Amino acid sequence: MNEKLLSELKGYQIVGGHSAVKTCLWLKKSLKDEGVCYKQKFYGISSHRCLQMTPALMCNQSCIYCWRPLELLKGFSGWNEPEFIVEESIKAQHRLLSGFHGTAGVNRKKLEEAYKPNQVAISLIGEPTLYPQLPELIEEYKRRGFTTFLVTNGTNPDMLEKVSPTQLYISLTAFDEESHIMLNRPPRSNWERILRSLDVMRNSDSRTVIRLTLIRGYNMDEKAVRSYAKLIERAEPDFIEAKAYMYLGYSRLRLRYENMPEHADIVEFASKLSRETGYDVVNESEPSRVVLLRG
Ligand code: SF4
């Protein structure tokens, strides 16, 4: 692991040679009874028992809206076994939680429960499908009683055919090949692979979600709505999350504050998408600027 990466990844616990864990903002808020993640509201998981991790501190794209330090995600020496990653990620979560014992306002009962995580969000940073033993990793978390949420950029359909998480997300920002090249900045186009992943999603046994990361000025106009509707028709996800790009981290080097939509913009976009797809708007979370649609 390179030194610069370690110093840049503040608040992360590095696990083995290529994985990491980080407690998310909503876990912290939930421990203090100050609110919960929209996924608790939408899907019933417990924010304070969610372990957020990645098995791949690396990515095959270079998205303009990525808040991670992309420039640093390079190099590692050999893959770790799934059992090791699961065990060590739970220990890493415990180390992160130990810092909350002295924090004022923490709900003690929730803190105790948090030491027994029962939900894993495989989505923290990088592209998880690059880890070759991802199916075994998911099964190992399940064996330990976890529900598993996998978030992918959709560039690895062959891997998606092999995994069975509780909930499978494909995160889309591009709505056609041209916007893919501009927004995801891949070394070469992944668009055909992304389309194949949408086909895999249609036949998946998992609960399926297409998450649209919406950036004002880039992917929110009428053409984008119509094009997303076609992709949704192809993938037939159970849910769509229309979510605002957040002006955070390293993305601020590439985008402007004005590119971050207001919640009202997302509500308006979701209602247009609803008309175009026939999906119903069923929930929303203003703090996270996200609207949920169900088919
Ligand atoms: S696919 Fe995800 S992790 Fe990779 S560059 Fe894009 S936003 Fe970042």
Boltz pocket constraint, residues with backbone or C-beta under 6 A from the ligand:
constraints:
  - pocket:
      binder: B
      contacts: [[A, 58], [A, 59], [A, 60], [A, 61], [A, 62], [A, 63], [A, 65], [A, 66], [A, 67], [A, 68], [A, 70], [A, 125], [A, 126], [A, 127], [A, 153], [A, 184]]
      max_distance: 6.0
